[in-house]
Structure formats: C-alpha cells, structure tokens
Amino acid sequence: MGNSLLKNAHSLFESQFTLDYPSEMQELPDNYRGVHRLDMKTCISCSACERICPNKTIVMVDTETDRGTKKMPQINLERCLFCALCEEVCPTKCLVLTKNVDHQAYDRRELIRRPEELE
C-alpha cells in the first residue's frame, strides 16, 4: 500500500499527458488519414471507391449538382477504417483523406456524411 501511495504522490509533480483540445492540437504525422474531402466538380461517378471499400462504408447516392443529378459517394465515418483505398483507386483524385480529426457526434447518424458535407 505504501508503494502505490508513493506512486500517486509522485504523479502530482509530473507533466500532464492530455491536451486542452481544441485550443491545443496534437501534431499529426505526414501520413495521417482523417476525414474525407470530396471535390464534387471532378467526381465522375465511377463508383470505384464504393467497390474497393472493404467495410462497405461508401454508398453512391443521388446528388444535385449544377449539371443535374449525379451519383456521388456518401461515407459512414463510423464504419471507415481510414485505409485510403478509396483515395488510391479514384481516377480523378477527387476523394482524398485529410488531416481533419474532427468527427465527433452525439448521434451515429451524424457520422454519415453526404457528398455535400465532404466538400
């Protein structure tokens, strides 16, 4: 018991391990994969991202654009592995993973991002 009390007392004088998020952000490595970004203007609706996704995270949905209705990727961030296969297979490179780590939600349905929300 005395040993654990000593460890607890010692921890009072150590530096803290957590950050004051969002005022302090952790430095992310160059190869970090965060929330997706979609360039709706260059998406050609090929569905390659949907077909390659190992978790069936991506579903092509009808989306209104200035050129009419097109099928574009909708992403369920709750299921996503952030493996970046969708980014690798995209022929126009319109779907990329960013360093954005902000994808918290109070309801699971908020983690399903429509194409308009990925811009």
Secondary structure as GFF3:
##gff-version 3
##sequence-region A 1 119
A	DSSP	alpha_helix	2	11	.	.	.	ID=ss1
A	DSSP	beta_strand	36	38	.	.	.	ID=ss2
A	DSSP	alpha_helix	48	52	.	.	.	ID=ss3
A	DSSP	beta_strand	58	65	.	.	.	ID=ss4
A	DSSP	beta_strand	68	76	.	.	.	ID=ss5
A	DSSP	alpha_helix	85	89	.	.	.	ID=ss6
A	DSSP	beta_strand	95	97	.	.	.	ID=ss7
A	DSSP	three_ten_helix	108	111	.	.	.	ID=ss8
A	DSSP	beta_strand	112	113	.	.	.	ID=ss9
A	DSSP	three_ten_helix	115	118	.	.	.	ID=ss10
###
